[in-house]
Amino acid sequence: MAVIDLTPRWVQQEWMELGSCKGQTQYFFAPHGEQAEAREAREAIAGAICRSCMVVDTCRDYARRNREQGYWGGENDEQRVAARRRANRSAATWAAS
């Protein structure tokens, strides 16, 4: 039986080194018990950082594919769920035609 070495996925992502968010995780991941108003303020800062990032599209695609939690590629969790639903509806519509 062959042994497969599975490296953690975040190690494989060289683009992360180029992210404008590097070293600023406090803006991208909610602390325990965060209230809605604090979340909005934190995500506004995260969004501004993402808008200046050269790998924002790659980051967003990665987070959508891997169902990441937190603020990734200019999107929060709810925005990624909505994007997946839209993509699934589009795929279903395309397949039905």
Protein Blocks (a to p, Z undefined) as FASTA:
>chain_A
ZZdddddfklmmmklmmpmkgoplmmmpccehiafklmmmmmmmmmmmmmmpcklmmmmm
mmmmnopgcjeehiafklmmmmmmmmmmmmmmmmmZZ
